Amino acid sequence: MPDIPFERANFDLTAALEDAEHRFAEANPTSAGLYEQACRAMPGGNTRTVLYYQPFPVSLARGDGCYVEDADGHRYADFVVEQTAGIFGHSEPAIQRAISSALAQGITLGGPTPREGRLAEIMCERFPSLDMVRFTNSGTEANLMALSAARAVTGRTGILAFEGSYHGSVLSFGGYGNQLNLPLDWVMGRYNDMEGTRELIEANKDSLAAIIIEPMTGSGGCIPATPAFLQMLRDAADEHGIILQFDEVMTSRLGPGGLQKAHGITPDMTSFGKYLGGGLTFGAFGGKEAVMSHFDPRKPGHFGHAGTFNNNVLTMQAAIAGLTEVFTEKAAEEINAQGDLLRSRLNNAAETRSLPVQVTGYGSMMMFHPTGTALTGPTDTDAAPKEARALFHLEMMARAHYVSRRGMIVLSLPMGSKEFDGLTAAFEDILDTYGALF
Ligand SMILES: *Cc1c(COP(=O)(O)O)cnc(C)c1O
């Protein structure tokens, strides 16, 4: 247990956070040095914005199962799960075998191999919207390809997206600011706002090529879209010839066939990424044959789609093993049932203490929000003070639980009751220690 100076820590949120940061810095001298070193050649010592937090991020030395260890030797139960991409944990034998066997047969071969066709088939069986699929190197790229295809197929330019959503590095409508977003013809709606969004679609029906939505916002707060909202988008898209695209880069892990199958609402196009590569670089987009067949290089006037590593053998082999040997449909059911249970335990802990905190989510993805206000879309999460999120994060780490700074808590397949009990206990202890500040 960390040594918490009660009088001061309970004084106010700012003092409690300062104190937590001080203890964190004291406990992590090696990470502090490595961070300073990284700052010499990378802006802010960082090559991935989400990984920065104050006073500096711990440098990770290794991982095994669902645990990670930092450079100062602290061991954490890993609930960051690489922003959902780490569903297999850090040392799943089936993934390791797949990578080794592909490695032994040679990398960067420069031609098609049997692997990508097999993986495409497995994905098309799994996800209802997929007649056909193509691979990319990231979720960002998958979204760019799918949206560009929608524009080319419809001959329109507009794209309806939702405030606060995240669809990739240059497709970011949330907390990071949008200075670097691609200058596409964006129309911005409010998540879960039925009337407003319906009107927005009506007003732009002749110019909209696509609607892009995460059926539950991932980094945008783990706030599910209501099935009624998604159905309204489906109906409006059908009525006006707009391509409905689900970004299931994260949410495709929330059931055997993603959230689209769980809700029984089938988009025209879907983008994928994260965990599907077995823990390696991955992206994919696919959907209706009417759209995807434009990519057939045998056809005159076909679309081009490049990507040196689109079919890289390590990712393809790891992805096949991941879906067929580990993250089976049954495993998908189980991990999401475990997530629902964990989320209700955490919410019960808050309710019992009558504290204005909540954990939103669906299945194996959830987020801590230090606010009692009902959250219906990603922009609502601003209601929670940033300092309270930061305090929660550092205090979870002080209790040997690695969660992301924004308070996202994600399950991985190696986890069991030991980890769920441990997380719940750490959560309850933080509520008991700092509850009055939330
Ligand atoms: C992570 C993510 C992306 C981007 O994927 P990258 O592989 O990081 O480029 C896109 N959409 C959503 C919903 C994501 O969570």
The ligand as a MOL file (V3000), in Angstrom:
LIG
                    3D

  0  0  0     0  0            999 V3000
M  V30 BEGIN CTAB
M  V30 COUNTS 15 15 0 0 0
M  V30 BEGIN ATOM
M  V30 1 C -7.2550 2.9400 -32.6900 0
M  V30 2 C -8.4060 3.3830 -33.5010 0
M  V30 3 C -8.2620 3.7910 -34.8290 0
M  V30 4 C -6.9140 3.9300 -35.4640 0
M  V30 5 O -6.2120 2.7350 -35.5440 0
M  V30 6 P -4.6150 2.8060 -35.6610 0
M  V30 7 O -4.2210 1.4170 -35.9720 0
M  V30 8 O -4.1150 3.2890 -34.3510 0
M  V30 9 O -4.3250 3.7690 -36.7590 0
M  V30 10 C -9.3880 4.1060 -35.5530 0
M  V30 11 N -10.5990 4.0370 -35.0040 0
M  V30 12 C -10.7810 3.6560 -33.7300 0
M  V30 13 C -12.1570 3.5750 -33.1920 0
M  V30 14 C -9.7030 3.3350 -32.9290 0
M  V30 15 O -9.8810 2.9790 -31.6690 0
M  V30 END ATOM
M  V30 BEGIN BOND
M  V30 1 1 1 2
M  V30 2 1 2 3
M  V30 3 2 2 14
M  V30 4 1 3 4
M  V30 5 2 3 10
M  V30 6 1 4 5
M  V30 7 1 5 6
M  V30 8 2 6 7
M  V30 9 1 6 8
M  V30 10 1 6 9
M  V30 11 1 10 11
M  V30 12 2 11 12
M  V30 13 1 12 13
M  V30 14 1 12 14
M  V30 15 1 14 15
M  V30 END BOND
M  V30 END CTAB
M  END
